[in-house]
Amino acid sequence: MLSPRDGPFRVPAGEWVPVAVSLTNGSGVTIGALRFFDPHPLFLGDLWTERDSGSIIPPVVVPTPIWQPLAPGQQSIIHVRARAPQVPGRYILWIALFQDSGRGPESRPEVQPLRLDVEVCEDRTVLPHSINDYEDSVFSQNGEDGILRELFLRLGFASPFTVEIGAGDGIECNTAYWLRQYGWHGLLIEAGHDEFTRLERNYRAYPGVVVGNDFLTSENIAEVFRRYHVPREFDVLSIDVDGNDYWLWAALQEYRPRVVVIEINMIEPPRLWVMAYNPKHVYSATNRNYHGASLESLAKLGKRLGYALLGSNGVNAFFVRSDLLGRARFPERSATEAWPQNLETPPGWKLQCEGPYEEV
């Protein structure tokens, strides 16, 4: 089994892309080892395709030998080098396991290749200044995948671990891209019974992902994180519970995720508005906007917790830990600056927000 230790990447055209790959031997025999008595050694090779069209770039396979033999169940980190295409654009770098058959390299189809997003550019110092320029959805609903991909192109990885609160079935959510495509570890929490049943089924094949059927409150969230062994510092925290979102984030001061994605409601800046804390709150479709907090209130909370607001797509707000703002190379924005221009509500959607609230 192949799993990435790096990625996604941004590199200048024609340069080498270094990728650390984890190879686990799931077979019942020893594999690999470029040895003098092994006539058909295994190695890793690369292939590039254009991200949008799927067109294959004329292949020049650069073999990376597997020098050490891997016994059944053993794991090894292999450093692959692949040369980026000469033409700037967005590409997919595929890394696959090959075998020298004596007639040339032949892929091993029983081992699924890695798929890594790579942006090839003329000058990687030229970076636009709005997260909304990068909206793109693979698993997410509203472009969150693309925004997070761009953020981690700039930030790199600290510990590839994510937590999503209110994950639904785990397919159409903000962290599925990293868990399912990049092999990150993570925790997915869903309180609903039916949704959790689907979530559990969808992640049975992902040993690095833990799923939890927990109803979180301000009082129990830190304890639940400790029970699931969430690291104090990790890469992404996503909160979407249609209710106490603000209060859950506020209760996690001992945890320092690098990036926070949190749902907002439709109350425009500069109004401060937070749903009054109710540990028994359940979302009601007849009172659609009575949940969470306004972008203004979340920006204020983020500042208090040590986070900078980078922007919003009208559904979620995106924060980066303040000590990483320089590396992210996006400007910190006020809630008014981050509010999307010409934001339109869906047809038939009415702003309903009835219930106790706080102006904090």
Summary of the structure (lengths in Angstrom):
residues: 360
radius of gyration: 22.4
end to end distance: 49.2
largest distance: 75.8
contacts: 1138
relative contact order: 0.11
helix: 19%
strand: 29%
